[in-house]
Structures are given as C-alpha cells and as structure tokens.
Amino acid sequence: MPKLHVKSYGCQMNVYDSNRMTDLLTRDAAYVETGDPGDADLIILNTCHIREKAAEKIYSELGRIRGLKRDAERAGRRLVVAVAGCVAQAEGEEIIRRAPLVDIVVGPQNYHRLPALLDEAARGAKVVDTEFPLEDKFDHLAPPDAAAIQARGVAAFVTVQEGCDKFCTFCVVPYTRGAEVSRPVVAILAEVEHLASAGVREITLIGQNVNAYHGETTNGGQATLGQLLRRLAEVPGVMRLRYTTSHPRDVDQDLVAAHRDLAVLMPQLHLPVQSGSDRVLAAMNRRHTRSEYLETIARLRAARPDIAFTSDFIVGFPGETEEDFCETLRLVDEVGYADAFSFKYSPRPGTPAADRGDQVAEQVKSDRLARLQACIDRHQRDFNRSCIGRELDVLLEKPGRISGQLVGRSPYLQAVHVMAPTSLIGQIATVRITGAGSNSLSGALHASPKVPEQALAGAGD
C-alpha cells in the first residue's frame, strides 16, 4: 500500500487542511500515513504565505526532497511530490518551473480534487490546480474517519469559514484564500457530532475571519457565529468550544451574548489589533479605531468578567513613527493581554503596503519588536502568576515529559502540568495551580474529573 507524508506549515487552518487531505487520501486513494518522508510514495507540503520569505523556505525544503526522489527512483519506485496551500496558490506554475521535481501544485480551495490530480500525475502530467472553484468548496468536505480523529487526540479544529473580504493592506489572505465563504450549519454539526463520538472533547472553530461566519441554516436563513456556537454547545460530548481568528469589526451582540451564556465557550479570545495607533490602523485598512477596539474589549469583559485576551501585533509598518509605536505599547498596558504574537512587518508581493516608499529601517523594526515583546512577556508573566492558588478546570490531553505527569490546557489555553494517571486523558479535572512559568502552569489534582456534558451558564437566550 502506498505511503503518504504531509508536512504542514503555518496556521491552524493549515493543520486542519492537512488532516483533511490525509483523511481524503487514506480513505479514497488507499494511502497509509508515514512520519518518515524517506519512506513515502507521496509527499505533500502544505504551505503558508503569511511569514517572511515563505516561498523561499519551501524551495529550500524541495531541495532536500530532491535527494529523496532520486533515492526512490534508484530503488525502483516513484515518489510523487505535491505543493499545496497558500504558496501554491500564489506561485502556481512558477513552482514547477523552479523545482521540476514537483508533480502537483494545488491551491487551498481545491484539496477535494487530489485523487483526480494524482491520477493525472500518474500518467506523467505536471498538474497545476489553483483556480478558485465556482461551486461551494465546502460541499466536498466530508466528516473525517473516526479512527483518524481518535489518533489525533482530544482536541480538534473544525473549519467553519474561509477567506477574507477585509483587504488589510499588509495581508495576502484575500488573494490566496479568496472571498469569505461559510459552511452550512448542518455540515458543521455533522462533523462536530462525529468528532465528539470519536472522543474529541474540545472543538476550536477556525477561519481566516471566523466571526464573519454567516452559514446557511436548514430553513434557508443565515446563522451568526454566536448562533452556531449555541447549536454546538448542545452536542453531547462537547465540553469546550473556542474559535479563532477574529476581526474586531465582526464582534456582534450575538457573539458577546454567547460569551455570557455558554459555559462550554472558553473565557479566552484571540482578537488581533495589529497596532495601537489610529494613523497606522487606517493605513493598514483595519476598519476600526483604537477606541472602537477598546469598546469591544469592554463589552466582552462586561459579559464575561473572567475573559482573557490575546492578540497579534505588527511593528514597523510603513510610515510607523516612534509615537505610533508607543501607542501600541500603551494599548498592551491598557488591555493587559494574557499573551500575544508580535512580528516585524515584511512586504508581501501584490499587497498595497509593499509598494509604499516609506518602509521602516530593519534595525528600527528589530528594536521595536524587542521592546514590544518585552512588554507582552511582562503581562503574560503577570497573568500566569495571577493563576497561582486558583482552581482551574484542565482538559488533560497527553503524557508529559516526566513519568506519571500529564499535560493539559486551562480554560485560558495555557499548558498545565500535573501528576495524574493516563486514564484521565480526555477528561477535565480541577487542578489547584501551584506554579507559573513564562509559558505554562503546574499544579495538583484537586477534584474528580468531570464527565462530558453540555451546559448553559447564565440567562440563556
């Protein structure tokens, strides 16, 4: 039986897409997974175009795979190489021109066509499929096999929305993932029910702009993300819900009310702001101001006082002044993030910001990044230390590095280390937090694990 190796880069959406490709090919094309690329008959690189020099990193990886393909030919077998994802969408035929060992280039909208593309490649064709499909791509997304889900643990991603219509001036997503499209409610429910029956206890709904969700309902209407979360909270076995990544413009009252009412919706939200300066936010085309962002934070905190926020920041955006950057530092102090991701601006070909003539010097960007990260780290340490002495519900996920230790996740997505038997994996246990590091917590079991249940906390609808 042929063997498949998938290497995923980048975001949670790519992890989900990689799992989907694996499920499709192990089910319909009779492949089996292997963790060793040297043992594979098909290697898929599922690529991300967000980070700097993403395409060059893929070409470097393909250079390493060239040796594997040569070794396979010497052994009398054929190794098929596919490049998928956002770099594939952006580069297209250029990938095969620069790396002739590649047999298939497939964009993120067209994974469902992989079996047919493999048939073409088997006949000797070089295949490039990066056209945005006219039909709803989610029509082709079937729930994964239960066995595959069980092998991947007790937490799972579920795509509910893809693409973005915001067109931030630094971002390639609208060009590589296309316009916003949402899965129907019934399709999401079917997948979540399938995952829950396979032992998954935590579901994270994902999308490039997930809170812009507007999926079709059975009566022909459209559901908001808040309404979808209420439906999923009723699925037996689902003990936790999360969603990412959100845009501040799309936090509507339905979503705020869901944070108030749903006990299974975790009190942690990733809400990227990118900058604390109104001038920079306008140049980024973020479509919100600093004060509007803070008003959204305040609405969510009023609905769920124990909620914690994480965010994304870009430093050194073209034209950013020292005062603009200081506004970002002040915003971090004002919100008090539990964690955040920060990056130096790097131009993406084809985006408006890449053509600006007021690019910030690299040394200035590096200096600002270090200062911002120090500020973020200080708040993260403070938040983690504030958990010492608290009793937190922890979803136990896997064995730790120490014998007899398990690692789980707190409601705030922190890693938590606790001494506990492996029989508790997949259950939620109350842990008294006794220690806090920069990136994780430690504690001791304090109460019996909770059994799966669906629950509402608060006033309901």
N, C-alpha and C positions, 0 to 999 in steps of 0.2 A: 504494500500500500504506500503511495507517495506521501512524503512528509512536508509539512508546512511550518515555516518560521516567520513570524510577524514581529517587526521591531517598530515600536510606536514612539513618536516624538511629540512633545508639547502638551496640549491642554487635555482636560477631562473628556472633551468631545472626541479627541483622537483615540483615547483609551477605549471609549465606547465603540467608536467606529472599528477599531482593531478587533475588539471582541466580536463585533457583528460580522466582519469579514471571516474571522475564524469559524464562527458558528455556521455561516453560509457554506464555506468550503468543506468543513468536516461533515456537514450534513448532505450537501448536494453533489459535491465533487469527490467525495471519498478520501479526503486527506486526513492525516493524523498530525497533531501538533508535535513539534520538537523544539526544545530550548537551545539546540546546537545548530547554528547556521551551516556549519560544515557538513551536517548530516541531512540537510534539507534538499528537496526537489523543487520547492518554490519558496523564494524569499520575497516578502513584501515589506518595503519601507514606507510606513505611514507617516507622512511628513507634516511639519508645521512651518508656517511662513511668518510667524509673529516676531521671533527673535532675530537679532542681527546676524547677518551672513548665513541665514538658514539654508539657502541653496548651496553655498559652498561646502557646508558641513555634509550635505547629502552626497555631493560629488566625491568628497573625501571618503565617505563610507562606501560608495560604489567602487572606489579604487581598491578598497580592501576586499570587496566581494568579487572583484575580477579574478583574484587568485583562487577563490573558492570555485568559480565557474570553470576555470582552467583545470583544476584538480578533478572536478566532476567529469569533464569531458575525457580526461585521461583514464578515468575509471569506467568509462563506457556508459555514463548516464548523463541526462540533460538537466541542467539547473536553470529554471525559469526565474527571471528577476523582474519584479514589478515595483514601480514607484507610484505611491498613492498619496492622496491628501492635498494640502494647500500648495506645497511647492510644485506638485504635479500639475495642479490647475494653473498656476502662474507661469510655469516654464514650458509645459506642453511638449511639442516636438523637439525643442532645444535640448531636452534631457537625452533623447536618443542620439541626437547629433553629437553631443559632448561625451556621452557614455554609451557606445554602441552595444555593450553587454546587456543593456536594459531591453526587455522584450515587451513590457506593457507599461503604459502611463495612464493612470485613471484618476480623475478628479473625485472630490468628496461627494459629489451628487450621484455618482454612477457605480457605487460599490456593488449594487444588486446585479450588475451585468458581468461580474467577474467570471462566472463559469463559462459564459459565451466568449469572453475575451481570451480566456485560457485556451478554448478550442481553436480560436484564430491563431494564437501564438504557436500552438502545437503543429499547425500547418505551415509554420515558417514565417508568418507575418509579424511585422513590428506594429503594435497596436497602440493608438493614442485615442483616448475617450475622455475629453474634457468639456463636452458640450453640456450646458445646463439643460436638463430634461424638461420637456413641455408638460409631462404629467407630474402629478404629485409624487415626489420620490418616496414619501413615507408609505405609499401604497405597497411598496415592495419590502417593507420591513416586517418580518415575521418574528414572533417571540422566540428567544433562544431556547436551545435544548436545556432541560432541567439539569442533566448531568454536568453540562458545561458551567452552568451558573453555580452549582454546588462546589465545583472545583475552584471557583474564584472568590469564595469567602462569603461573609455575612452582610456585606455592604455592596451596593451596585449603583451604577449610573444608568439613567434612562433618559434618552433624548426626547424632548417634547417640542423643541423649537429649533430652527436652524436659520442661519443667515442674519443680515442686519440691514436696516434701512436708514441708520443714523448718519453714516458717512463722516465719521470723525476724520479730520484731515491727516492724521498720522497712521491710519489703520487700513490694512489690505483686506479685511474680512468681507466687506461688501463685494469685492472683486473676485475673491476666491471661493466664498461660500454662497454668494448670491443674495437675493432678496429674502426678507423674512417669510418663513412658512412654518405652520404649526401642524402637529399631528392631531388627528381626531381624538376626542376624549375616549371613545370606546377602544381604540387601538392601544392607548396608554394604559387604560385599566386592565386590558387583557395581559399586557406584558408584566405589569406590576403584580397582578394576581399570580401569574406564572412564577415570577421571581420569589414571591412570598411563600408559595407552596414548595419551592426548592430550598427553603431555609434562609433566604435573604431577609434581614430584619431592618436594614436602613436603606432607604431609597433617596438618591440625590438626583433631582430633575435638572437636566442641563440643556443649555442652548447658548448661542452667541449673545443673545439678548433675551434671556429666558422669561423675564417678566413682561415682555411684549406678547406673550402667548395669547392666542385667540383661536383655539382649536374648535372644530365643528362638534356640535352635540348631536344626539340622536334625533332631536326634533328640528334640526336644520339651523339652530342658532349657533352662537359662539360663546365659549366659556372663557372667562379670565383665568389667570394663574391662581388667584385666590379660590375661585370656584373649583378648579381642578384639584387643588390641594384638599379641599373638603371632601371630594369624592374619594381620593386616595386614602384619606385618613380612616375611611370605613372598611378598607380591605383587611380581612383577617390576616394576622401575622405581621403586618407592618407596624413596627414600633417606633420608627423615626423617619421623618421627612426633612429634606433640605432642598435647596435649589441654588443654582449659580450658572452664569454670571448675570448680574442685574444691571440695569441702567437707571440712574436716579429719576429720569423723566417718566418712567413707567411704573413707579410705585403708586398704585391707585388705592382707593379706600377698601376695596375687596381684599387686597393683599395685606393691608395694615390690620384689618379685622381678622384675617386668618391667623396672623401672629398673636392676636389677642385670644382667640378662641380655641386653637388647636394645640392640645398637649403634645401631640406627636411631632409638631413642627418645631424644630430645634431653635433655641434662642441665640442663634449666631447667623449673621448675614454678611456676605461679601458684597459691598456696594462701592465699586470703583468711582473715584472722583478725578484722578489724574493730576489735578493741580488745585491749589488754594487761591489762585489769582483769577479774578474775573476777566482780566485782559487776556490771559493765556487760555482760559476756558473758552472765550469767544473765538480766539484764533484756532483752537482745536475743533471748533464746531460741536462742542459738547451739549449745547442746547439747554444748559441750566447754569445758574449763577451759584456763587458760594453760599449766599443766604438761602437760596432755594434748596440746596443740598442739605444745609443745616436744619432747615424746616422739616425736611423728610426724615432726618435722623430723630428730630424731636417728636414727630408723630409716631414713629415706631417705638421709641422709648416710652411714650405715654401709654401705648397699647401693651407693651411687654417690657416692664421696667428692668428685667434682668437680661435684656438682649445685649449682645456684644457685636462689635462691627470690625470687619477687616476691609482692606481697600487695595487699590492699585495706584501707583504714582509714576509719572514720567518727569524726569528732571532734564533741564537743558533743551526744552522745546525751542524751536527757532524764535528768536526775539525775547526769550525769557530774561528778565533783568534780575539783579540781586534782590530788589524789593519784591518782585513776583515770587521768587523762591522763598523769601522769608514769609510771605503769605501762606505758602504751603506748610512751612514749619509751624506757623501759628495754628493752622487748621488741624494738624496732627495733635497738637497740645489740646485744642478745644474739644475734639471728638474723643481723644483717648482711646485709640484703636487697640484691640487685643493683638493684632498682628497686621502686617501689610507687606505688599510686594512693591519694590521700587526698582526702576530701570532708567538707564540713560537713554535719551532719545536717539534713535538711529533711523536714518531715512529709509523709506520703503519705496522702491521704484513704482511710479504710477500714482502715488498719493500726492495731494496738493502741497503738503508740508515739505516734501522732499525737494521741491523746486524753489523754495524760499532762499533769498540771498542773505538772510541774517542768521545763519547757522551759528550755534554757540560753540566756542572752542572746546576741544576734547578735555583739556585739563580742567576747565571750569566745570564741565559736566561731571567729571570724576570727583572733584572736590565737593560739589553739591550733593552728589549721590552718597558720599561717605557721611556727610553731615545729616542728611535725611535719614539714612539707615540707623545712625546712632540714636536719633530721636525716636524712631519707630521701635528700636530694640529696648529703649528705656521704658516705653509704655507697655511693651509686651512683657517685660520682666515684672513690672508693677502689677499687671493683670494676673499673671501666673501666681505671683506671691499672694495676691488677694484671695486665691482659692485655698490656701493653706488653712486647715481647720474646718473647711466646708465638707459637706457630704454631697458628692456628685454621683449621678447615675452614669455608669460607664458601660458601653457596649463592648464586651470582650471579643476580640477579633482573632488573635493568633498567639502562639507561644512567643515569649520574649527571649532575650539572649542568655538569661540566667536560668538554670534548671529550676522548674517549678514556678516560673514567672509567666504571666500573661500580659499582653499589651492590648489596650482598648482605646476607645475615643470618648472623651467627655462630651456633654451637650455643646460645648464651645469648640469642638473639633481638635482639642489638644490630645496628644498621645498621653496615655496614663499607664504606668507600670505598676502591677500589683501581683503579689504571690497568691496564686489560685490554681485549682486543678483544671486540666484541659477539658473536663466535662462541662465547664461553664462557657466554653467558646460558643458564641451565638446568643448568649443571654445578656441581659442588662443587670448589673449588680451595683448596689450602693457602695461607694468607696469613700472612706474618710481620707482626705488629702493631707499628707504629712510632709511633702517636699515639693519644691518647684525649681526646675532648671530653666534655661533660656528658651527651650523648645518643648518641654514635656513636664509632666507631673508624676509623682509617685504617691502611693497610698496603701491602705489596708482595707480588706473586705470588712464591711460594716453591717450588711444585712443580706438576707436571702435574695437570690436573683428573682427578677420579675418575669412572669410568663407573658408571651405575646398577647397583646390586646389592642384594640382600637379605642381611643378615648377622646372626649372633648373636655377641655377645661375652660370654664367661663360661661359666657352667656349663650354660646352657640350662634345661630343665625340672628 
